[in-house]
Amino acid sequence: MREIYSVSTLQGLVLDSFRTEVNAFKPGNVNRFTDGHGMTSDDFLLSAELVTPLLCDRNLSVGQRILESVKITRQKVGTNTNLGMLLLFAPIIIAAERMHEKTVAALQQQLQGILLSVDTYDSRLIFQAIKEANPGGLGQSSKYDVVLNPDCELFVAMTVASERDTIARQFTTGFQDIFQTGLNVIKEFTLRWNSVEWVAVACYLTFLANIPDSHIVRKYGIQTAEQVRKKAVIIAEQFKKNDNPEDAQVALFRFDRDLKETQINPGTSADLTAASLLVYGLIKSRC
């Protein structure tokens, strides 16, 4: 059976997802409207261009794709701009490479198999990538700690980390938040608004309003993350009511300023948004 996606098609979809995410006005996160946290939108765009060929290299395993992408990002950009996205993108891309039917169910089926079959070798490469990108990793536990190179397979470590990290939870649930929340929001607002970037904002605010952001939790604790989540509920509700999303820019700028003045960066919500954009692009693309 022929493959659905050529390498060039996949690279285009991956790069589009990266670019849309950074171009979208995501309050508190780096975007083309406002920089922050010692990074600029150009850093993210450069990172995307560097890692896309590696993520789509069919000669590399999932662990190799993630680790090599982390290495080139740190070498050329000098900071961790994309660890969460790399962890989410790599298995999605490999699942897409193995699909023979362009449906959500087919993508989920392939993805589930990949997540369960990551062996010890690739697991170690992914643990190394997490360490190199961010020494805080997925946090610590009494059983497994990425910082200490756990001698276990990825699924086991992610299961332990899933209680405190939303990215890890995707690996144990078949990317449930992305397929059930992110994808549905993108579908709904694509029908309403003729702008993929504003649709991405709706997706981002939905994640921020529904799930305490793991990146905020790691830096400031669950109480701060919950306070941000409650504010995001109000912002998201107001934003989604607009017939023209550009009418919400004043409120978005205000929320963005408040978060960045206190150095709060909802990075996990941005990562989930990017992955949701990629899944939508894979299902809706013309091949």
VOGU-3710 file (C-alpha; in Angstrom, 3 decimals, decimal comma):
1> mreiysvstl> 0,000/0,000/0,000  1,275/3,453/-0,844  2,181/5,923/1,865  -0,183/8,851/2,253  2,375/11,545/3,033  5,575/12,197/1,122  8,551/13,568/3,031  8,085/17,003/1,470  4,372/17,051/2,348  5,097/16,136/5,954
11> qglvldsfrt> 7,830/18,738/6,229  5,446/21,377/4,956  2,738/20,434/7,438  5,190/20,327/10,341  6,706/23,688/9,493  3,252/25,248/9,057  2,238/23,999/12,516  5,347/25,467/14,130  4,883/28,794/12,349  1,184/29,090/13,096
21> evnafkpgnv> 1,794/28,441/16,781  4,417/31,159/17,128  2,484/33,647/14,969  -0,676/33,230/17,064  -1,303/35,806/19,805  -0,887/33,521/22,834  -0,962/35,628/26,035  2,048/35,000/28,252  3,861/32,999/25,583  6,271/34,223/22,898
31> nrftdghgmt> 4,414/35,215/19,736  4,819/37,562/16,766  2,946/40,320/18,612  5,107/40,295/21,757  8,389/38,646/22,755  9,229/37,616/26,302  11,102/35,371/28,732  14,420/36,184/27,069  13,238/34,811/23,713  11,842/36,215/20,487
41> sddfllsael> 9,507/34,879/17,839  12,511/34,689/15,514  14,122/32,190/17,897  11,118/29,921/17,524  10,926/30,325/13,763  14,628/29,484/13,404  14,171/26,469/15,675  11,310/25,259/13,505  13,359/25,505/10,334  16,263/23,649/11,952
51> vtpllcdrnl> 14,343/20,741/13,431  11,718/20,057/10,752  14,068/18,048/8,472  15,257/16,013/11,458  11,756/15,292/12,708  10,798/14,087/9,224  13,936/12,010/8,591  12,649/8,471/8,107  16,107/7,035/8,715  15,971/8,185/12,337
61> svgqrilesv> 14,109/6,551/15,218  11,779/8,525/17,477  14,490/8,978/20,099  17,071/10,046/17,541  14,705/12,603/16,013  14,002/14,189/19,388  17,595/14,188/20,636  19,125/15,512/17,412  16,473/18,245/17,295  17,275/19,302/20,864
71> kitrqkvgtn> 20,985/19,365/20,082  20,705/21,522/16,979  18,312/23,908/18,752  20,728/24,453/21,612  23,662/24,755/19,208  22,085/27,271/16,824  19,514/29,072/19,000  21,145/28,752/22,405  18,037/28,093/24,451  15,211/25,598/24,889
81> tnlgmlllfa> 12,482/26,852/22,614  10,792/23,599/21,666  11,279/20,561/23,941  7,571/19,996/24,556  6,751/20,345/20,887  9,539/17,949/19,904  8,284/15,311/22,338  4,777/15,593/20,913  5,624/16,052/17,247  8,032/13,150/16,760
91> piiiaaermh> 5,597/10,291/17,504  2,784/12,036/15,614  4,996/12,370/12,544  6,071/8,721/12,656  2,433/7,695/13,038  1,583/9,754/9,953  4,377/8,074/8,001  2,803/4,685/8,708  -0,802/5,613/7,917  -2,554/4,142/4,899
101> ektvaalqqq> -5,846/5,939/5,525  -6,226/9,637/6,301  -8,566/9,514/9,277  -8,343/10,492/12,934  -8,891/6,860/13,940  -6,030/5,660/11,737  -3,670/8,292/13,132  -4,628/7,433/16,707  -4,160/3,722/16,092  -0,680/4,164/14,667
111> lqgillsvdt> 0,255/6,637/17,393  -0,846/4,311/20,173  1,318/1,540/18,780  4,342/3,815/18,583  3,953/5,072/22,141  3,782/1,540/23,508  6,711/0,262/21,466  9,429/2,802/22,342  12,276/0,535/23,467  14,936/1,077/26,116
121> ydsrlifqai> 17,452/2,464/23,597  15,105/5,150/22,298  13,856/5,828/25,814  17,393/6,661/26,911  17,833/8,999/23,959  14,620/10,811/24,894  15,660/11,054/28,558  18,977/12,515/27,374  17,111/15,034/25,208  14,992/16,134/28,155
131> keanpgglgq> 18,099/16,587/30,295  19,922/18,588/27,631  16,964/20,846/26,896  15,898/21,444/30,472  17,675/19,979/33,519  14,363/20,169/35,408  13,064/17,562/32,988  9,707/16,113/33,862  10,282/16,720/37,546  11,375/14,287/40,202
141> sskydvvlnp> 9,758/11,287/41,795  10,903/8,718/44,316  10,669/5,982/41,673  11,938/7,431/38,385  13,752/10,668/37,714  14,732/11,754/34,225  17,682/13,664/35,695  19,088/10,387/37,053  18,676/8,453/33,790  15,950/6,016/34,848
151> dcelfvamtv> 16,608/2,459/33,719  13,157/1,921/32,319  11,217/2,326/29,110  9,646/5,644/28,203  6,043/4,588/28,794  6,825/3,618/32,401  8,590/6,897/33,173  5,851/8,910/31,500  3,201/7,064/33,497  4,858/8,157/36,733
161> aserdtiarq> 5,392/11,718/35,477  1,842/12,013/34,099  0,481/12,923/37,513  2,340/16,233/37,389  3,134/16,828/33,718  0,595/17,220/30,914  3,082/16,384/28,156  3,884/13,105/29,895  0,166/12,388/30,217  -0,202/12,461/26,443
171> fttgfqdifq> 2,168/9,496/26,202  0,010/7,423/28,541  -3,394/8,395/27,127  -2,729/8,278/23,389  -2,557/12,098/23,233  -6,119/12,317/24,500  -6,061/16,046/25,301  -4,892/16,821/21,785  -7,422/14,627/19,992  -10,403/15,375/22,236
181> tglnvikeft> -9,840/19,004/23,209  -7,393/20,668/20,843  -8,605/19,073/17,626  -12,270/19,730/18,406  -11,638/23,414/19,188  -9,701/23,854/15,948  -12,488/22,208/13,952  -15,169/24,368/15,600  -13,467/27,716/15,167  -12,155/26,999/11,699
191> lrwnsvewva> -15,792/26,946/10,645  -16,368/30,348/12,278  -13,194/32,291/11,540  -11,157/32,468/8,357  -7,818/32,640/10,174  -5,784/29,675/11,357  -3,772/31,911/13,688  -6,839/33,151/15,550  -8,145/29,578/15,679  -4,825/28,671/17,332
201> vacyltflan> -5,480/31,345/19,967  -8,854/29,755/20,745  -7,137/26,395/21,107  -4,407/27,811/23,352  -6,857/29,629/25,628  -8,981/26,480/25,890  -6,019/24,438/27,110  -4,979/27,211/29,493  -8,521/27,483/30,870  -9,038/23,747/31,318
211> ipdshivrky> -5,678/22,351/32,451  -3,296/23,947/34,985  -0,226/24,609/32,852  2,591/22,196/33,765  5,317/24,715/32,995  3,776/27,176/35,436  3,328/24,431/38,026  7,027/23,492/37,841  8,202/27,087/38,248  5,636/28,572/40,604
221> giqtaeqvrk> 3,477/25,798/42,015  -0,065/24,584/41,522  -1,668/27,551/43,293  -0,240/30,050/40,794  -1,111/27,767/37,886  -4,662/27,511/39,132  -4,931/31,300/39,458  -3,815/31,673/35,840  -6,248/28,977/34,763  -9,168/30,803/36,377
231> kaviiaeqfk> -8,221/34,066/34,648  -7,944/32,180/31,363  -11,498/30,874/31,779  -12,833/34,430/31,677  -10,570/35,492/28,804  -11,397/32,386/26,766  -15,137/32,807/27,204  -14,996/36,441/26,105  -12,658/35,705/23,200  -14,783/32,920/21,745
241> kndnpedaqv> -17,880/35,124/21,651  -16,360/37,476/19,085  -17,548/37,291/15,507  -14,274/39,012/14,634  -11,461/37,716/16,896  -9,378/40,827/16,245  -11,856/42,716/18,433  -10,359/40,902/21,439  -6,829/42,242/21,001  -7,028/44,759/23,855
251> alfrfdrdlk> -7,973/42,053/26,358  -5,306/39,724/24,997  -2,608/42,400/25,258  -3,643/43,104/28,845  -3,530/39,412/29,809  -0,206/39,009/28,000  1,294/41,982/29,848  0,110/40,744/33,233  1,627/37,299/32,697  4,939/38,498/31,301
261> etqinpgtsa> 5,422/41,149/33,977  5,407/38,303/36,507  7,524/36,036/34,259  4,727/33,494/33,892  4,946/31,493/30,672  2,190/28,952/29,867  4,581/26,936/27,723  2,778/23,612/28,006  -0,460/25,092/26,669  1,496/26,372/23,667
271> dltaasllvy> 3,044/22,929/23,078  -0,366/21,248/23,147  -1,685/23,863/20,719  1,138/23,234/18,249  0,543/19,484/18,358  -3,188/20,000/17,840  -2,457/22,138/14,787  -0,247/19,381/13,389  -2,912/16,712/13,884  -5,526/18,918/12,221
281> gliksrc> -3,186/19,643/9,331  -2,491/15,935/8,813  -6,154/15,045/8,664  -7,269/17,986/6,499  -4,309/18,285/4,144  -4,519/17,618/0,435  -1,943/15,043/-0,514
//
